[in-house]
Amino acid sequence: MNIKEYKSGAFTKQHGYKSFSPNPINKEWGINNPEINTLLEEANLRLGELNAFSTFVPDVDVFIRMHIVKEATQSSRIEGTRTRMDEAVLEAKDISPELKDDWQEVQNYIEAMNHSIKSLEKLPLSSRLIKQAHKILLKGVRGKNKLPGEFRTSQNWIGGATIIDAAFVPPHHTLVPDCISDLEKFLNNEEIQVPHLIRIGMAHYQFEAIHPFLDGNGRIGRLLITLYLITQKVLNKPTLYLSDFIEKNRQLYYDNLMAVSINSRMEQWLKFFLVGIIETSKNAIDTFTKIIALRDKLEKDSIVSLGKRLPNAKALLTYLYSKPVVTVSDVMTNLDVTKQTANTLIKDFHNLGILKEQTGYKRNRVFIFEEYLRLFER
């Protein structure tokens, strides 16, 4: 079916309100829109460049951990949390009580992402995997009483104080199993020819329209994008996350999704989605380029001055790439060194301008690898 003939669904009268019933999407979709095809070509080109970085950069998994932290922070921020990246990489013991709830939501997202990526080695991208991620996401945080790991069994809505004045009412809960089943088939159907970025763009809209959970739909819907690209080997590594782009263009994101439901404007949504892929890929490539330049500068010009302490200095630098905010205790534990050695290393890095003391305290000091962290906070 040509994408121009796409019909999103219909609003169905319920008791005192109308809920949206999306049409099935598990079919072959043809694209003959020149603008979409041009964007699709560029998006695939940018993803290819990003894949090249993830293939050839040594120790790339160390840097990817920070990409996941950034995604968790930004995705959670869209839902109202206010945890910064420098807070997200701290241990629980180093977080003040008033920040703990938001911090835990970000940690849950990181765990859900890592668990899901690992699970793809054994499971297809399925409702089972999505439910597992959702259960982790809501563990012990706001929403913990809203059926973690289970699709909703009651009506939900988006916007408005009550369902009567809601901005959007997703399908009745009795329709959720069939809607999700159709979506799952569409994601995994090898008998239809649909470009991967078109397929996951449509699938992301469909998931948000179904809104299958009582809470956490936005975060799971964004997680779905990266997981699909990995399972289809469009990405070799989990290096692409759209939450930063969505956060910066939040109103456009919601407007475009709503325009699909109300006016079936799928082509416009796909253009927005592909621009997001392009911009996010460019930013990720730029970040990787700057990471490599910074690493070369530090290893060749800075820490070489430390003489016989160089092996420990290299180990600390590698550790900082995955956790750029540390305490003396962190360094002791993760490098398996004495307190004296950890203090000496941190002092060396402070004198070289690599680490900055963040608290101003004499005890329980926190040190930040600021130049590196700022690369992710643009």
Contacts in CASP RR format, 6 or more apart in sequence:
PFRMAT RR
TARGET T0000
AUTHOR 0000-0000-0000
METHOD contacts of the structure
MODEL  1
MNIKEYKSGAFTKQHGYKSFSPNPINKEWGINNPEINTLLEEANLRLGEL
NAFSTFVPDVDVFIRMHIVKEATQSSRIEGTRTRMDEAVLEAKDISPELK
DDWQEVQNYIEAMNHSIKSLEKLPLSSRLIKQAHKILLKGVRGKNKLPGE
FRTSQNWIGGATIIDAAFVPPHHTLVPDCISDLEKFLNNEEIQVPHLIRI
GMAHYQFEAIHPFLDGNGRIGRLLITLYLITQKVLNKPTLYLSDFIEKNR
QLYYDNLMAVSINSRMEQWLKFFLVGIIETSKNAIDTFTKIIALRDKLEK
DSIVSLGKRLPNAKALLTYLYSKPVVTVSDVMTNLDVTKQTANTLIKDFH
NLGILKEQTGYKRNRVFIFEEYLRLFER
1 27 0 8 1.000
1 28 0 8 1.000
1 29 0 8 1.000
1 30 0 8 1.000
2 29 0 8 1.000
2 30 0 8 1.000
2 31 0 8 1.000
2 32 0 8 1.000
3 29 0 8 1.000
3 30 0 8 1.000
3 31 0 8 1.000
3 32 0 8 1.000
3 33 0 8 1.000
3 36 0 8 1.000
3 198 0 8 1.000
3 266 0 8 1.000
3 267 0 8 1.000
3 270 0 8 1.000
4 32 0 8 1.000
4 33 0 8 1.000
4 267 0 8 1.000
6 29 0 8 1.000
6 264 0 8 1.000
6 266 0 8 1.000
6 267 0 8 1.000
7 23 0 8 1.000
7 264 0 8 1.000
8 22 0 8 1.000
8 23 0 8 1.000
8 209 0 8 1.000
8 260 0 8 1.000
8 261 0 8 1.000
8 262 0 8 1.000
8 264 0 8 1.000
8 266 0 8 1.000
9 20 0 8 1.000
9 21 0 8 1.000
9 22 0 8 1.000
9 23 0 8 1.000
9 261 0 8 1.000
9 264 0 8 1.000
10 20 0 8 1.000
10 21 0 8 1.000
10 23 0 8 1.000
11 18 0 8 1.000
11 19 0 8 1.000
11 20 0 8 1.000
11 21 0 8 1.000
12 18 0 8 1.000
12 19 0 8 1.000
12 20 0 8 1.000
12 21 0 8 1.000
12 171 0 8 1.000
12 172 0 8 1.000
14 155 0 8 1.000
14 169 0 8 1.000
14 172 0 8 1.000
16 164 0 8 1.000
17 157 0 8 1.000
17 163 0 8 1.000
17 164 0 8 1.000
17 166 0 8 1.000
17 169 0 8 1.000
18 169 0 8 1.000
19 155 0 8 1.000
19 169 0 8 1.000
19 170 0 8 1.000
19 171 0 8 1.000
19 172 0 8 1.000
20 168 0 8 1.000
20 169 0 8 1.000
20 170 0 8 1.000
20 171 0 8 1.000
20 209 0 8 1.000
20 261 0 8 1.000
21 171 0 8 1.000
21 172 0 8 1.000
21 175 0 8 1.000
22 171 0 8 1.000
22 179 0 8 1.000
22 206 0 8 1.000
22 209 0 8 1.000
22 210 0 8 1.000
22 261 0 8 1.000
24 182 0 8 1.000
25 182 0 8 1.000
25 183 0 8 1.000
25 186 0 8 1.000
25 202 0 8 1.000
25 203 0 8 1.000
25 206 0 8 1.000
26 182 0 8 1.000
26 183 0 8 1.000
26 185 0 8 1.000
26 186 0 8 1.000
26 189 0 8 1.000
26 192 0 8 1.000
27 186 0 8 1.000
27 192 0 8 1.000
28 192 0 8 1.000
28 193 0 8 1.000
28 194 0 8 1.000
29 194 0 8 1.000
29 198 0 8 1.000
29 202 0 8 1.000
30 194 0 8 1.000
31 37 0 8 1.000
31 40 0 8 1.000
31 195 0 8 1.000
31 198 0 8 1.000
33 267 0 8 1.000
35 271 0 8 1.000
36 198 0 8 1.000
36 267 0 8 1.000
36 270 0 8 1.000
36 271 0 8 1.000
36 274 0 8 1.000
39 271 0 8 1.000
39 274 0 8 1.000
39 275 0 8 1.000
39 278 0 8 1.000
40 195 0 8 1.000
40 197 0 8 1.000
40 198 0 8 1.000
40 274 0 8 1.000
42 274 0 8 1.000
42 278 0 8 1.000
43 197 0 8 1.000
43 274 0 8 1.000
43 277 0 8 1.000
43 278 0 8 1.000
43 281 0 8 1.000
44 197 0 8 1.000
46 277 0 8 1.000
46 278 0 8 1.000
46 281 0 8 1.000
46 282 0 8 1.000
46 285 0 8 1.000
47 229 0 8 1.000
47 234 0 8 1.000
47 235 0 8 1.000
47 240 0 8 1.000
47 277 0 8 1.000
47 281 0 8 1.000
49 281 0 8 1.000
49 285 0 8 1.000
50 235 0 8 1.000
50 239 0 8 1.000
50 240 0 8 1.000
50 281 0 8 1.000
50 284 0 8 1.000
50 285 0 8 1.000
50 288 0 8 1.000
51 235 0 8 1.000
51 236 0 8 1.000
51 237 0 8 1.000
51 239 0 8 1.000
53 60 0 8 1.000
53 239 0 8 1.000
53 284 0 8 1.000
53 285 0 8 1.000
53 288 0 8 1.000
53 289 0 8 1.000
54 60 0 8 1.000
54 64 0 8 1.000
54 235 0 8 1.000
54 236 0 8 1.000
54 237 0 8 1.000
54 239 0 8 1.000
55 236 0 8 1.000
57 63 0 8 1.000
57 288 0 8 1.000
57 291 0 8 1.000
57 292 0 8 1.000
59 318 0 8 1.000
59 321 0 8 1.000
60 237 0 8 1.000
61 237 0 8 1.000
62 318 0 8 1.000
62 321 0 8 1.000
62 322 0 8 1.000
63 288 0 8 1.000
63 291 0 8 1.000
63 321 0 8 1.000
63 322 0 8 1.000
64 237 0 8 1.000
64 238 0 8 1.000
64 239 0 8 1.000
65 321 0 8 1.000
65 322 0 8 1.000
66 89 0 8 1.000
66 321 0 8 1.000
66 322 0 8 1.000
66 324 0 8 1.000
66 376 0 8 1.000
67 238 0 8 1.000
67 239 0 8 1.000
67 241 0 8 1.000
67 284 0 8 1.000
67 287 0 8 1.000
67 376 0 8 1.000
68 110 0 8 1.000
68 113 0 8 1.000
68 114 0 8 1.000
68 238 0 8 1.000
68 241 0 8 1.000
69 85 0 8 1.000
69 88 0 8 1.000
69 89 0 8 1.000
69 106 0 8 1.000
69 110 0 8 1.000
69 376 0 8 1.000
70 85 0 8 1.000
70 241 0 8 1.000
70 244 0 8 1.000
70 376 0 8 1.000
70 377 0 8 1.000
71 109 0 8 1.000
71 113 0 8 1.000
71 222 0 8 1.000
71 226 0 8 1.000
71 241 0 8 1.000
71 243 0 8 1.000
71 244 0 8 1.000
72 88 0 8 1.000
72 106 0 8 1.000
72 107 0 8 1.000
72 109 0 8 1.000
72 110 0 8 1.000
72 113 0 8 1.000
73 83 0 8 1.000
73 84 0 8 1.000
73 85 0 8 1.000
73 88 0 8 1.000
73 106 0 8 1.000
74 241 0 8 1.000
74 243 0 8 1.000
74 244 0 8 1.000
74 246 0 8 1.000
74 247 0 8 1.000
75 109 0 8 1.000
75 218 0 8 1.000
75 219 0 8 1.000
75 222 0 8 1.000
75 223 0 8 1.000
75 241 0 8 1.000
75 243 0 8 1.000
76 83 0 8 1.000
76 102 0 8 1.000
76 105 0 8 1.000
76 106 0 8 1.000
76 109 0 8 1.000
76 219 0 8 1.000
77 83 0 8 1.000
77 243 0 8 1.000
77 247 0 8 1.000
78 218 0 8 1.000
78 219 0 8 1.000
78 243 0 8 1.000
78 246 0 8 1.000
78 247 0 8 1.000
78 250 0 8 1.000
79 105 0 8 1.000
79 216 0 8 1.000
79 218 0 8 1.000
79 219 0 8 1.000
81 102 0 8 1.000
81 105 0 8 1.000
81 106 0 8 1.000
82 102 0 8 1.000
83 99 0 8 1.000
83 102 0 8 1.000
83 103 0 8 1.000
83 105 0 8 1.000
83 106 0 8 1.000
85 373 0 8 1.000
85 376 0 8 1.000
85 377 0 8 1.000
86 324 0 8 1.000
86 325 0 8 1.000
86 358 0 8 1.000
86 368 0 8 1.000
86 373 0 8 1.000
87 95 0 8 1.000
87 99 0 8 1.000
87 103 0 8 1.000
88 103 0 8 1.000
88 106 0 8 1.000
88 107 0 8 1.000
88 110 0 8 1.000
89 323 0 8 1.000
89 324 0 8 1.000
89 325 0 8 1.000
90 103 0 8 1.000
90 325 0 8 1.000
90 366 0 8 1.000
91 327 0 8 1.000
91 330 0 8 1.000
92 100 0 8 1.000
92 103 0 8 1.000
94 327 0 8 1.000
94 364 0 8 1.000
94 366 0 8 1.000
95 103 0 8 1.000
101 141 0 8 1.000
101 142 0 8 1.000
104 140 0 8 1.000
104 141 0 8 1.000
105 141 0 8 1.000
105 142 0 8 1.000
108 136 0 8 1.000
108 137 0 8 1.000
108 138 0 8 1.000
108 139 0 8 1.000
108 140 0 8 1.000
108 141 0 8 1.000
109 137 0 8 1.000
109 219 0 8 1.000
109 223 0 8 1.000
111 136 0 8 1.000
112 133 0 8 1.000
112 134 0 8 1.000
112 136 0 8 1.000
112 137 0 8 1.000
112 219 0 8 1.000
112 223 0 8 1.000
113 133 0 8 1.000
113 223 0 8 1.000
113 226 0 8 1.000
113 238 0 8 1.000
115 132 0 8 1.000
115 133 0 8 1.000
115 136 0 8 1.000
116 129 0 8 1.000
116 132 0 8 1.000
116 133 0 8 1.000
116 223 0 8 1.000
116 227 0 8 1.000
117 227 0 8 1.000
117 230 0 8 1.000
117 238 0 8 1.000
119 129 0 8 1.000
119 132 0 8 1.000
120 129 0 8 1.000
120 227 0 8 1.000
120 230 0 8 1.000
120 231 0 8 1.000
123 129 0 8 1.000
124 188 0 8 1.000
124 231 0 8 1.000
125 184 0 8 1.000
125 187 0 8 1.000
125 188 0 8 1.000
125 224 0 8 1.000
125 227 0 8 1.000
125 228 0 8 1.000
125 231 0 8 1.000
126 184 0 8 1.000
126 188 0 8 1.000
127 151 0 8 1.000
127 180 0 8 1.000
127 181 0 8 1.000
127 184 0 8 1.000
129 227 0 8 1.000
130 220 0 8 1.000
130 224 0 8 1.000
131 149 0 8 1.000
131 150 0 8 1.000
131 151 0 8 1.000
132 149 0 8 1.000
133 220 0 8 1.000
133 223 0 8 1.000
134 148 0 8 1.000
134 149 0 8 1.000
134 150 0 8 1.000
134 213 0 8 1.000
134 216 0 8 1.000
134 220 0 8 1.000
135 148 0 8 1.000
135 149 0 8 1.000
137 148 0 8 1.000
137 216 0 8 1.000
137 219 0 8 1.000
137 220 0 8 1.000
138 144 0 8 1.000
138 146 0 8 1.000
138 148 0 8 1.000
138 149 0 8 1.000
138 215 0 8 1.000
138 216 0 8 1.000
139 148 0 8 1.000
142 215 0 8 1.000
143 214 0 8 1.000
143 215 0 8 1.000
143 216 0 8 1.000
146 213 0 8 1.000
146 214 0 8 1.000
146 215 0 8 1.000
147 153 0 8 1.000
147 213 0 8 1.000
147 214 0 8 1.000
149 213 0 8 1.000
150 213 0 8 1.000
151 173 0 8 1.000
151 176 0 8 1.000
151 177 0 8 1.000
151 180 0 8 1.000
151 212 0 8 1.000
151 213 0 8 1.000
152 173 0 8 1.000
152 176 0 8 1.000
152 211 0 8 1.000
152 212 0 8 1.000
152 213 0 8 1.000
152 214 0 8 1.000
153 173 0 8 1.000
154 173 0 8 1.000
154 214 0 8 1.000
155 163 0 8 1.000
155 169 0 8 1.000
155 170 0 8 1.000
155 172 0 8 1.000
155 173 0 8 1.000
156 169 0 8 1.000
156 170 0 8 1.000
156 211 0 8 1.000
156 214 0 8 1.000
157 163 0 8 1.000
157 166 0 8 1.000
157 167 0 8 1.000
157 168 0 8 1.000
157 169 0 8 1.000
157 170 0 8 1.000
158 166 0 8 1.000
158 167 0 8 1.000
158 168 0 8 1.000
158 169 0 8 1.000
158 170 0 8 1.000
158 211 0 8 1.000
159 166 0 8 1.000
159 167 0 8 1.000
159 168 0 8 1.000
160 166 0 8 1.000
160 167 0 8 1.000
163 169 0 8 1.000
167 258 0 8 1.000
168 258 0 8 1.000
168 261 0 8 1.000
170 209 0 8 1.000
170 210 0 8 1.000
170 211 0 8 1.000
171 179 0 8 1.000
171 209 0 8 1.000
171 210 0 8 1.000
171 211 0 8 1.000
176 210 0 8 1.000
176 212 0 8 1.000
179 206 0 8 1.000
179 210 0 8 1.000
179 212 0 8 1.000
180 210 0 8 1.000
180 212 0 8 1.000
183 203 0 8 1.000
183 206 0 8 1.000
183 207 0 8 1.000
183 210 0 8 1.000
186 199 0 8 1.000
186 202 0 8 1.000
186 203 0 8 1.000
186 206 0 8 1.000
187 199 0 8 1.000
187 200 0 8 1.000
187 203 0 8 1.000
187 228 0 8 1.000
194 202 0 8 1.000
196 228 0 8 1.000
196 229 0 8 1.000
196 232 0 8 1.000
196 234 0 8 1.000
197 234 0 8 1.000
197 273 0 8 1.000
197 274 0 8 1.000
197 277 0 8 1.000
198 270 0 8 1.000
199 228 0 8 1.000
200 224 0 8 1.000
200 225 0 8 1.000
200 228 0 8 1.000
200 229 0 8 1.000
201 225 0 8 1.000
201 269 0 8 1.000
201 270 0 8 1.000
201 273 0 8 1.000
202 266 0 8 1.000
202 270 0 8 1.000
203 224 0 8 1.000
203 228 0 8 1.000
204 221 0 8 1.000
204 222 0 8 1.000
204 224 0 8 1.000
204 225 0 8 1.000
204 273 0 8 1.000
205 257 0 8 1.000
205 260 0 8 1.000
205 266 0 8 1.000
205 269 0 8 1.000
207 217 0 8 1.000
207 220 0 8 1.000
207 221 0 8 1.000
207 224 0 8 1.000
208 217 0 8 1.000
208 218 0 8 1.000
208 221 0 8 1.000
208 257 0 8 1.000
209 257 0 8 1.000
209 260 0 8 1.000
209 261 0 8 1.000
211 217 0 8 1.000
213 220 0 8 1.000
222 241 0 8 1.000
222 242 0 8 1.000
222 243 0 8 1.000
222 246 0 8 1.000
225 240 0 8 1.000
225 242 0 8 1.000
226 235 0 8 1.000
226 238 0 8 1.000
226 240 0 8 1.000
226 241 0 8 1.000
228 234 0 8 1.000
229 235 0 8 1.000
229 240 0 8 1.000
230 237 0 8 1.000
230 238 0 8 1.000
239 284 0 8 1.000
239 288 0 8 1.000
240 277 0 8 1.000
240 280 0 8 1.000
240 281 0 8 1.000
240 284 0 8 1.000
241 280 0 8 1.000
242 276 0 8 1.000
242 277 0 8 1.000
242 280 0 8 1.000
244 280 0 8 1.000
244 283 0 8 1.000
245 276 0 8 1.000
245 279 0 8 1.000
245 280 0 8 1.000
246 253 0 8 1.000
249 272 0 8 1.000
252 272 0 8 1.000
253 272 0 8 1.000
256 265 0 8 1.000
256 268 0 8 1.000
256 269 0 8 1.000
256 272 0 8 1.000
257 269 0 8 1.000
259 265 0 8 1.000
259 268 0 8 1.000
259 269 0 8 1.000
260 266 0 8 1.000
260 268 0 8 1.000
260 269 0 8 1.000
283 378 0 8 1.000
287 375 0 8 1.000
287 376 0 8 1.000
287 378 0 8 1.000
290 375 0 8 1.000
291 321 0 8 1.000
291 372 0 8 1.000
291 375 0 8 1.000
294 371 0 8 1.000
294 372 0 8 1.000
294 375 0 8 1.000
295 317 0 8 1.000
295 321 0 8 1.000
298 317 0 8 1.000
298 354 0 8 1.000
299 314 0 8 1.000
299 317 0 8 1.000
302 352 0 8 1.000
302 354 0 8 1.000
303 310 0 8 1.000
303 313 0 8 1.000
303 314 0 8 1.000
303 317 0 8 1.000
303 348 0 8 1.000
303 352 0 8 1.000
303 354 0 8 1.000
304 310 0 8 1.000
305 352 0 8 1.000
306 313 0 8 1.000
306 348 0 8 1.000
309 344 0 8 1.000
309 345 0 8 1.000
309 348 0 8 1.000
312 335 0 8 1.000
312 337 0 8 1.000
312 341 0 8 1.000
312 345 0 8 1.000
313 345 0 8 1.000
313 348 0 8 1.000
313 349 0 8 1.000
315 335 0 8 1.000
316 331 0 8 1.000
316 335 0 8 1.000
316 345 0 8 1.000
316 349 0 8 1.000
317 354 0 8 1.000
319 326 0 8 1.000
319 331 0 8 1.000
319 334 0 8 1.000
319 335 0 8 1.000
320 326 0 8 1.000
320 354 0 8 1.000
320 355 0 8 1.000
320 369 0 8 1.000
320 372 0 8 1.000
321 372 0 8 1.000
323 330 0 8 1.000
323 334 0 8 1.000
324 368 0 8 1.000
324 369 0 8 1.000
324 370 0 8 1.000
324 372 0 8 1.000
324 373 0 8 1.000
325 358 0 8 1.000
325 366 0 8 1.000
325 367 0 8 1.000
325 368 0 8 1.000
325 369 0 8 1.000
325 373 0 8 1.000
326 346 0 8 1.000
326 355 0 8 1.000
326 366 0 8 1.000
326 367 0 8 1.000
326 369 0 8 1.000
327 364 0 8 1.000
327 365 0 8 1.000
327 366 0 8 1.000
327 367 0 8 1.000
328 339 0 8 1.000
328 342 0 8 1.000
328 343 0 8 1.000
328 346 0 8 1.000
328 365 0 8 1.000
329 342 0 8 1.000
331 337 0 8 1.000
331 342 0 8 1.000
331 345 0 8 1.000
331 346 0 8 1.000
332 338 0 8 1.000
332 339 0 8 1.000
332 341 0 8 1.000
332 342 0 8 1.000
335 341 0 8 1.000
335 342 0 8 1.000
335 345 0 8 1.000
337 345 0 8 1.000
346 355 0 8 1.000
346 367 0 8 1.000
349 355 0 8 1.000
349 367 0 8 1.000
350 356 0 8 1.000
350 357 0 8 1.000
350 367 0 8 1.000
354 369 0 8 1.000
354 371 0 8 1.000
355 367 0 8 1.000
355 368 0 8 1.000
355 369 0 8 1.000
356 367 0 8 1.000
356 368 0 8 1.000
356 370 0 8 1.000
357 365 0 8 1.000
357 366 0 8 1.000
357 367 0 8 1.000
358 365 0 8 1.000
358 366 0 8 1.000
358 367 0 8 1.000
358 368 0 8 1.000
359 365 0 8 1.000
359 366 0 8 1.000
END
